[in-house]
Amino acid sequence: MRAVVQRVSRAGVTVNGVQIAAIGTGLLVLLGVEVGDDEKSAEYLAKKIAELRIFEDDAEKMNLSVLDCGGEVLVVSQFTLLADCRKGRRPGFSAAAAAELAEQLCEYFVNQLKPYGLKVSTGQFRTDMAVDLINDGPVTILLDSRKNF
């Protein structure tokens, strides 16, 4: 699984002109599911993201997690994170998991975040979404479950 994690002061998702999800201070997680990913991948990333210390403490050091600062999480599935652009000018997506598996693992990932006590919102799977955000910092972290365990 690949995740782009952005520290935000707010973020939201709109579908067909209707806002379906919104958060205040917290993390926007763009999540891509790759062929071969499994529940272990989702568990690893959920723990890493929940405990990732990228919020500033009183000394202005990145020392606090989204848990520590009482933030929220917005998870948006994004298969384009698995794009292969090495050949030609059109990206290939053969590394992206089939939609059914990807949706199942995205839901599993979201459910792994909830026991931490986080308020978790989501985009809408397999839908054209408009995502708006204010990236705080800006702080953007790339995570890949295959490179970390």
Legacy VTK file of the C-alpha trace (Angstrom):
# vtk DataFile Version 3.0
C-alpha trace
ASCII
DATASET POLYDATA
POINTS 149 float
0.000 0.000 0.000
1.113 3.509 -0.709
-0.032 6.551 1.177
0.475 10.252 0.718
-0.088 11.761 4.157
-0.677 15.499 4.347
-0.930 17.496 7.548
-3.927 19.755 7.022
-5.750 22.534 8.791
-8.852 21.388 6.893
-9.796 19.036 4.062
-12.948 17.892 2.330
-14.344 15.731 -0.446
-17.095 16.763 -2.838
-18.980 14.453 -5.218
-21.328 15.912 -7.835
-21.263 19.291 -6.110
-22.171 17.868 -2.678
-19.639 17.753 0.144
-19.624 14.188 1.470
-16.793 14.470 4.002
-14.865 17.176 5.803
-12.316 17.410 8.606
-10.591 20.162 10.514
-7.026 19.855 11.785
-5.619 16.432 11.035
-4.384 14.246 8.225
-5.510 13.772 4.649
-4.468 10.274 3.583
-4.474 9.444 -0.126
-4.326 5.638 -0.213
-3.351 3.352 -3.073
-3.717 -0.432 -2.902
-1.234 -2.501 -4.888
-1.480 -6.027 -6.266
-0.337 -8.339 -3.467
-1.305 -6.033 -0.601
-3.110 -7.625 2.317
-4.480 -6.893 5.765
-0.958 -6.821 7.211
-0.129 -3.933 4.856
-3.204 -2.027 6.029
-2.461 -2.705 9.696
1.117 -1.490 9.314
0.126 1.760 7.581
-2.739 2.482 9.981
-0.447 2.175 12.994
2.300 4.198 11.334
-0.078 6.992 10.331
-1.889 7.144 13.685
1.419 7.423 15.548
3.371 9.528 13.011
4.739 12.559 14.854
4.327 15.371 12.335
2.433 17.955 14.389
4.333 20.649 16.253
4.612 20.778 20.030
4.975 23.948 22.108
8.648 24.171 21.114
7.628 24.093 17.405
9.224 20.653 16.906
7.413 17.886 15.016
6.816 15.825 18.113
3.068 15.138 18.215
0.883 12.621 16.401
-2.648 13.169 15.148
-3.685 11.305 18.299
-1.770 13.708 20.544
-3.321 16.811 19.016
-6.892 15.482 18.838
-6.942 15.647 15.052
-9.095 13.889 12.493
-8.278 11.745 9.462
-9.757 11.873 5.969
-8.965 8.796 3.850
-9.367 9.000 0.084
-8.697 5.994 -2.130
-6.421 6.916 -5.029
-5.300 4.158 -7.380
-3.222 6.649 -9.382
-0.571 6.447 -6.642
0.379 3.162 -8.301
0.983 4.754 -11.712
3.990 3.494 -13.659
5.332 6.329 -15.792
8.660 4.769 -16.805
7.671 4.079 -20.409
6.000 6.480 -22.790
3.824 9.365 -21.754
0.708 7.545 -20.603
0.807 6.051 -17.098
0.158 2.360 -16.642
-1.851 1.066 -13.713
-1.190 -2.678 -13.811
0.313 -2.522 -10.284
-2.976 -1.265 -8.825
-5.113 -3.917 -7.147
-8.462 -4.864 -8.659
-11.212 -2.484 -7.549
-13.018 -5.061 -5.388
-9.889 -5.945 -3.394
-8.779 -2.325 -3.186
-12.146 -1.250 -1.784
-12.086 -4.067 0.767
-8.551 -3.196 1.931
-9.324 0.542 2.071
-12.280 -0.204 4.343
-10.093 -2.485 6.445
-7.470 0.293 6.712
-10.129 2.783 7.880
-11.371 0.271 10.448
-7.805 -0.155 11.741
-7.626 3.596 12.484
-10.875 3.759 14.466
-9.713 1.812 17.580
-7.158 4.583 18.178
-10.121 6.840 18.925
-9.644 8.878 15.756
-12.560 10.462 13.946
-12.155 9.042 10.444
-13.993 10.266 7.351
-13.705 8.879 3.839
-14.146 9.743 0.231
-16.382 7.636 -2.005
-14.743 4.655 -3.671
-14.772 4.449 -7.506
-16.186 7.951 -7.825
-14.874 11.136 -9.408
-14.137 13.264 -6.359
-12.992 16.828 -5.816
-10.618 16.969 -2.853
-9.840 20.318 -1.302
-7.340 20.925 1.451
-5.139 23.409 3.179
-1.802 21.678 3.632
-0.384 22.903 6.938
3.350 23.525 6.750
3.292 22.242 4.054
3.950 18.782 5.453
3.592 15.847 3.060
4.924 12.365 3.843
5.114 9.387 1.471
4.689 5.930 2.974
4.932 2.539 1.292
4.159 -0.579 3.319
6.506 -2.640 1.148
9.508 -0.499 1.973
8.988 -0.560 5.705
8.476 -4.112 6.969
LINES 1 150
149 0 1 2 3 4 5 6 7 8 9 10 11 12 13 14 15 16 17 18 19 20 21 22 23 24 25 26 27 28 29 30 31 32 33 34 35 36 37 38 39 40 41 42 43 44 45 46 47 48 49 50 51 52 53 54 55 56 57 58 59 60 61 62 63 64 65 66 67 68 69 70 71 72 73 74 75 76 77 78 79 80 81 82 83 84 85 86 87 88 89 90 91 92 93 94 95 96 97 98 99 100 101 102 103 104 105 106 107 108 109 110 111 112 113 114 115 116 117 118 119 120 121 122 123 124 125 126 127 128 129 130 131 132 133 134 135 136 137 138 139 140 141 142 143 144 145 146 147 148
